[in-house]
Amino acid sequence: MVEKMKLGEILFEAGLISKEQLQEALADHKKSGLKLGQFLVREGIVSELDMVNALADQLKLDVYRPSRHAVDPELAKIVPFELANKYQVAPFEIDDHLLRVAMPDPLGIRAMDAIEDKTQLEVEAVICTEQQLIQLHKRLYGAYTGIGGVLKGIGEVEIDDGEEKTAETEDVEVSILQGMAEKAPVVMLANSIISQAVQEGASDVHVSPQKDYVRVRFRVDGRLHEVPSPPKQLFLPLVSRLKILAHMDISISRKAQDGRFNVKMKNRDINVRASTIPSIYGENVVLRLLDTSNGVYSLERLGMAEPDRKKLETMITRPHGMILSTGPTGSGKSTSLYAILKEVNQQDIT
């Protein structure tokens, strides 16, 4: 976003935050490792769209609107993904010698200079949300580009393409599996899958073997989305790598197992719970991702309608009764439970 105080003043003048909220955010956002704008959005103080509109009004910039701004896929050849990802920009239109790009930080002078040097074009910025930037990158460079980029160079892994291994062979050849799991491209592939899942806000990663291919899916907002999958011959090394990370026994493939591990990403602590279950074509692997750096949500941050939240707050203060929390995987049952416990956890209550 823009300079910390500048952004705060813009949001205050727009009536989006109070002086007290601004002072508290300025004191607390550094501890979180986030920029001021990201901190305000994460805490639910300001919506990202309201913040973008306020910045656009102040800076006299256009706001990126998908319905009005068409995306030219050919621009991916002019601005490579590495550059677009590094400077958090997305080209969407070119007119003669003028290149228009969308970016959450429209005052990023270094980004503008780098793109002008690379393209030899004049660059004009419009402001967008971070979620819109992710969507633009998907449309320009392919969905889940991080995984796709790793898969392009995966051919350097030397794996026997002979007959498919039986479950018994998988159990016996532990040393071979461990050796394959430690090859650099397999390590990169596993890291990329986890990294991309975290960036996309996925709650789960499903790795499921099929007869002729491997299916990798991310659960985002309760729904499973397919992502680029590795070749079938990389399935065993990938599963072995994930099992090693989760401290599972890679010599066992015909019994269900579970484990866990932690990863750090840009000041974020991610707890990963892993489980495997045998199937006809190999082991299914599910990774449950939990961002522990966010702490426990309050009821206000869950996004409920105010009447519903007030009803819930009334019910949880009653001395007896039962509250049922139901819904599909990833719908927020555990998050709601911990928010309720946080609300009722007082020193005078045991």
C-alpha positions as CSV (number, residue, x, y, z in Angstrom):
1,M,0.0,0.0,0.0
2,V,1.1,3.6,0.4
3,E,3.1,5.3,3.1
4,K,1.8,4.2,6.5
5,M,0.7,7.7,7.8
6,K,-0.5,8.7,4.4
7,L,-2.8,5.7,4.2
8,G,-4.0,6.2,7.7
9,E,-4.9,9.9,7.1
10,I,-6.7,9.0,3.9
11,L,-8.8,6.4,5.6
12,F,-9.5,8.8,8.6
13,E,-10.6,11.6,6.2
14,A,-12.8,9.2,4.4
15,G,-14.5,8.3,7.6
16,L,-13.5,4.6,7.4
17,I,-11.6,4.5,10.7
18,S,-11.6,6.6,13.9
19,K,-8.6,8.3,15.4
20,E,-8.4,5.7,18.1
21,Q,-8.5,2.8,15.7
22,L,-5.7,4.4,13.6
23,Q,-3.5,5.0,16.6
24,E,-4.0,1.4,17.8
25,A,-3.3,0.0,14.3
26,L,-0.2,2.1,13.9
27,A,1.1,0.7,17.2
28,D,0.1,-3.0,16.5
29,H,0.6,-3.6,12.8
30,K,4.4,-3.7,13.1
31,K,4.2,-6.6,15.5
32,S,2.2,-8.6,13.0
33,G,4.8,-8.1,10.2
34,L,2.0,-6.8,8.0
35,K,1.7,-3.4,6.2
36,L,-0.8,-1.1,7.7
37,G,-3.4,-1.7,5.0
38,Q,-3.1,-5.4,5.3
39,F,-3.4,-5.3,9.1
40,L,-6.6,-3.1,8.9
41,V,-8.2,-5.5,6.5
42,R,-7.1,-8.6,8.4
43,E,-8.6,-7.2,11.7
44,G,-11.8,-6.4,9.9
45,I,-11.5,-2.7,10.7
46,V,-11.7,-1.7,7.0
47,S,-12.8,-3.7,3.9
48,E,-10.2,-3.9,1.2
49,L,-12.7,-2.6,-1.4
50,D,-13.5,0.5,0.7
51,M,-9.8,1.1,1.2
52,V,-9.1,0.8,-2.5
53,N,-11.9,3.3,-3.3
54,A,-10.6,5.8,-0.8
55,L,-7.1,5.6,-2.2
56,A,-8.4,5.9,-5.7
57,D,-10.4,9.1,-4.8
58,Q,-7.4,10.6,-3.1
59,L,-4.8,9.7,-5.8
60,K,-7.2,10.4,-8.7
61,L,-6.7,6.9,-10.1
62,D,-9.0,4.5,-11.8
63,V,-10.1,1.4,-9.9
64,Y,-9.7,-1.9,-11.7
65,R,-13.1,-3.3,-12.6
66,P,-13.2,-6.7,-14.3
67,S,-16.4,-5.9,-16.1
68,R,-14.9,-2.8,-17.7
69,H,-11.2,-3.7,-18.1
70,A,-10.7,-6.7,-20.5
71,V,-7.5,-8.7,-20.1
72,D,-5.2,-9.4,-23.0
73,P,-3.5,-12.8,-22.5
74,E,-0.8,-11.8,-24.9
75,L,0.6,-9.4,-22.3
76,A,2.0,-12.3,-20.4
77,K,4.7,-12.4,-23.1
78,I,5.6,-8.8,-22.6
79,V,5.7,-8.8,-18.7
80,P,7.0,-12.2,-17.5
81,F,5.5,-13.8,-14.4
82,E,8.7,-13.4,-12.4
83,L,8.6,-9.7,-12.8
84,A,4.8,-9.4,-12.3
85,N,5.0,-11.5,-9.1
86,K,8.1,-9.7,-7.7
87,Y,6.5,-6.2,-8.0
88,Q,2.9,-7.3,-7.5
89,V,1.5,-5.9,-10.8
90,A,-0.6,-7.4,-13.6
91,P,-0.7,-5.9,-17.1
92,F,-4.2,-6.0,-18.6
93,E,-4.2,-3.6,-21.6
94,I,-1.9,-2.0,-24.1
95,D,-2.6,1.0,-26.3
96,D,0.1,1.9,-28.8
97,H,3.1,2.7,-26.4
98,L,1.0,2.9,-23.2
99,L,0.8,-0.2,-21.0
100,R,-1.8,-0.3,-18.3
101,V,-1.2,-2.3,-15.2
102,A,-3.3,-3.1,-12.1
103,M,-1.5,-3.0,-8.7
104,P,-2.5,-2.8,-5.0
105,D,0.3,-0.2,-4.4
106,P,-0.1,2.4,-7.2
107,L,2.7,4.5,-5.8
108,G,5.3,1.7,-6.2
109,I,7.8,3.8,-8.2
110,R,10.4,0.9,-8.3
111,A,7.8,-1.4,-9.8
112,M,6.8,1.2,-12.5
113,D,10.5,1.8,-13.4
114,A,11.3,-1.9,-13.6
115,I,8.4,-2.6,-15.9
116,E,9.2,0.4,-18.1
117,D,12.8,-0.7,-18.4
118,K,11.8,-4.3,-19.3
119,T,9.0,-3.4,-21.8
120,Q,10.3,0.0,-23.1
121,L,6.7,1.2,-22.8
122,E,5.1,4.0,-20.8
123,V,3.3,2.5,-17.8
124,E,0.0,3.7,-16.3
125,A,-1.3,2.2,-13.1
126,V,-4.8,1.5,-11.9
127,I,-5.5,0.4,-8.3
128,C,-6.8,-3.1,-7.5
129,T,-7.4,-5.3,-4.5
130,E,-4.9,-8.0,-3.7
131,Q,-7.5,-10.6,-4.5
132,Q,-8.1,-9.1,-7.9
133,L,-4.3,-9.2,-8.5
134,I,-4.3,-13.0,-7.7
135,Q,-7.2,-13.5,-10.2
136,L,-5.4,-11.5,-12.9
137,H,-2.2,-13.5,-12.4
138,K,-4.3,-16.7,-12.8
139,R,-5.8,-15.5,-16.1
140,L,-2.5,-14.2,-17.5
141,Y,-0.1,-16.8,-16.4
142,G,-2.3,-19.8,-15.6
143,A,-4.0,-21.0,-12.5
144,Y,-1.6,-21.7,-9.6
145,T,1.4,-20.6,-11.5
146,G,3.8,-21.5,-8.7
147,I,3.0,-25.2,-9.1
148,G,3.0,-24.9,-12.9
149,G,6.5,-23.4,-12.9
150,V,7.9,-26.2,-10.9
151,L,6.3,-28.8,-13.1
152,K,7.9,-27.4,-16.2
153,G,11.4,-28.4,-14.9
154,I,10.3,-31.6,-13.4
155,G,11.8,-33.7,-16.2
156,E,15.2,-33.8,-14.5
157,V,13.9,-36.3,-12.0
158,E,15.1,-39.7,-13.0
159,I,12.4,-42.2,-12.2
160,D,11.8,-45.6,-13.7
161,D,8.8,-45.4,-16.1
162,G,8.4,-49.2,-16.2
163,E,5.5,-51.1,-14.9
164,E,3.4,-49.6,-12.1
165,K,4.6,-50.8,-8.7
166,T,2.3,-52.9,-6.7
167,A,1.4,-52.1,-3.1
168,E,3.8,-54.8,-1.9
169,T,6.7,-53.3,-3.8
170,E,5.9,-49.9,-2.4
171,D,6.2,-51.4,1.1
172,V,9.6,-53.1,0.5
173,E,11.6,-50.5,-1.5
174,V,11.8,-47.9,1.4
175,S,15.4,-46.8,0.6
176,I,14.4,-46.1,-3.1
177,L,11.4,-44.1,-2.1
178,Q,13.4,-42.1,0.4
179,G,16.0,-41.4,-2.2
180,M,13.4,-40.2,-4.7
181,A,11.7,-38.1,-2.0
182,E,14.9,-36.2,-1.3
183,K,15.6,-35.2,-4.9
184,A,15.5,-31.4,-5.4
185,P,12.6,-31.2,-7.8
186,V,10.4,-33.4,-5.6
187,V,11.2,-31.2,-2.6
188,M,10.4,-28.1,-4.7
189,L,7.1,-29.6,-5.8
190,A,6.0,-30.4,-2.3
191,N,7.1,-26.9,-1.1
192,S,5.3,-25.3,-4.0
193,I,2.0,-27.1,-3.4
194,I,2.0,-26.0,0.2
195,S,3.1,-22.5,-0.5
196,Q,0.5,-22.0,-3.2
197,A,-2.2,-23.4,-1.0
198,V,-1.4,-20.9,1.7
199,Q,-1.3,-18.0,-0.7
200,E,-4.7,-19.0,-2.1
201,G,-6.2,-19.2,1.4
202,A,-6.9,-23.0,1.1
203,S,-8.0,-24.9,4.2
204,D,-7.1,-28.3,2.7
205,V,-4.9,-29.9,0.1
206,H,-6.1,-33.2,-1.4
207,V,-3.6,-35.4,-3.4
208,S,-5.5,-38.3,-4.9
209,P,-4.1,-41.0,-7.3
210,Q,-6.2,-42.0,-10.2
211,K,-5.6,-44.9,-12.7
212,D,-3.5,-42.8,-15.2
213,Y,-2.9,-39.5,-13.4
214,V,-2.7,-37.7,-10.1
215,R,-5.4,-35.2,-9.0
216,V,-4.3,-32.3,-6.7
217,R,-7.0,-30.1,-5.3
218,F,-7.2,-27.1,-3.0
219,R,-10.2,-26.4,-0.8
220,V,-10.9,-22.7,-0.9
221,D,-14.1,-21.2,0.7
222,G,-15.4,-24.7,1.2
223,R,-15.1,-25.9,-2.5
224,L,-12.4,-28.0,-4.1
225,H,-10.5,-26.5,-7.0
226,E,-8.2,-28.5,-9.2
227,V,-4.6,-27.3,-9.8
228,P,-1.9,-28.5,-12.2
229,S,-0.9,-32.0,-11.3
230,P,2.4,-33.8,-11.4
231,P,3.1,-36.8,-13.7
232,K,1.9,-40.1,-12.4
233,Q,5.5,-41.3,-11.9
234,L,6.1,-38.5,-9.4
235,F,3.2,-39.6,-7.2
236,L,5.2,-42.0,-5.0
237,P,8.1,-39.6,-4.4
238,L,5.6,-36.7,-3.6
239,V,3.6,-38.8,-1.1
240,S,6.8,-40.1,0.5
241,R,8.1,-36.5,0.8
242,L,4.9,-35.4,2.5
243,K,5.0,-38.4,4.8
244,I,8.6,-37.7,5.8
245,L,7.6,-34.1,6.6
246,A,4.8,-35.4,8.8
247,H,7.0,-38.0,10.5
248,M,5.0,-40.9,9.1
249,D,6.4,-44.3,8.3
250,I,7.0,-44.4,4.6
251,S,7.4,-48.2,4.7
252,I,3.6,-48.5,5.4
253,S,1.2,-47.8,2.6
254,R,-1.7,-50.2,3.3
255,K,-2.8,-48.6,6.6
256,A,-4.1,-45.2,7.4
257,Q,-1.6,-42.8,9.1
258,D,-1.6,-39.3,10.4
259,G,1.0,-36.7,11.4
260,R,1.8,-33.1,11.5
261,F,4.4,-30.5,10.8
262,N,4.9,-26.7,10.7
263,V,6.0,-24.3,8.0
264,K,6.9,-20.6,8.1
265,M,5.9,-18.3,5.3
266,K,6.5,-14.5,5.4
267,N,5.9,-14.1,9.1
268,R,3.1,-16.6,9.0
269,D,3.2,-19.8,11.1
270,I,1.2,-22.6,9.3
271,N,0.3,-25.8,11.1
272,V,-0.2,-28.7,8.7
273,R,-2.0,-31.8,9.8
274,A,-1.5,-34.7,7.4
275,S,-3.4,-37.9,6.9
276,T,-3.1,-40.8,4.5
277,I,-5.5,-43.6,3.6
278,P,-5.0,-46.4,1.1
279,S,-7.0,-46.7,-2.0
280,I,-7.1,-48.9,-5.1
281,Y,-4.5,-46.7,-7.0
282,G,-2.3,-45.7,-4.0
283,E,-2.5,-43.6,-0.9
284,N,-4.8,-40.6,-0.7
285,V,-3.1,-37.7,1.2
286,V,-5.0,-34.8,2.8
287,L,-3.2,-31.8,4.3
288,R,-5.2,-29.5,6.7
289,L,-3.7,-26.0,6.8
290,L,-4.1,-23.8,9.8
291,D,-2.6,-20.3,10.0
292,T,-1.8,-20.0,13.7
293,S,-0.3,-16.5,13.3
294,N,-3.8,-15.1,13.0
295,G,-4.6,-16.1,16.6
296,V,-8.1,-17.0,17.7
297,Y,-10.9,-15.0,15.9
298,S,-13.4,-13.0,17.8
299,L,-17.1,-13.3,17.1
300,E,-17.0,-9.9,15.4
301,R,-14.4,-11.1,12.9
302,L,-16.3,-14.2,11.8
303,G,-18.4,-12.0,9.5
304,M,-21.9,-12.9,10.8
305,A,-24.8,-10.7,10.3
306,E,-25.2,-8.5,13.4
307,P,-28.6,-10.0,14.4
308,D,-27.2,-13.5,14.2
309,R,-24.2,-12.6,16.2
310,K,-26.3,-11.0,19.0
311,K,-28.5,-14.1,19.1
312,L,-25.3,-16.3,19.5
313,E,-23.9,-14.0,22.2
314,T,-27.1,-14.3,24.1
315,M,-27.1,-18.1,23.9
316,I,-23.5,-18.6,24.9
317,T,-24.1,-16.7,28.2
318,R,-26.9,-19.1,29.3
319,P,-25.9,-21.5,32.1
320,H,-27.2,-24.6,30.4
321,G,-28.2,-25.8,26.9
322,M,-26.4,-26.9,23.7
323,I,-25.2,-25.2,20.6
324,L,-24.7,-27.3,17.4
325,S,-22.0,-26.3,15.0
326,T,-22.6,-28.0,11.7
327,G,-21.5,-27.7,8.1
328,P,-19.2,-29.1,5.4
329,T,-15.4,-29.2,5.6
330,G,-13.8,-25.8,5.7
331,S,-17.1,-24.0,6.6
332,G,-15.7,-22.7,9.9
333,K,-17.0,-25.0,12.6
334,S,-13.8,-25.1,14.6
335,T,-13.1,-21.4,14.1
336,S,-16.6,-20.6,15.4
337,L,-16.1,-22.9,18.4
338,Y,-12.8,-21.3,19.4
339,A,-14.3,-17.8,18.9
340,I,-17.1,-18.8,21.3
341,L,-14.6,-20.2,23.9
342,K,-12.6,-17.0,23.6
343,E,-15.8,-15.0,24.4
344,V,-16.8,-17.0,27.4
345,N,-13.2,-17.7,28.8
346,Q,-13.2,-15.4,31.8
347,Q,-11.2,-15.6,35.0
348,D,-14.3,-16.2,37.1
349,I,-15.4,-19.1,34.9
350,T,-13.9,-22.6,35.1
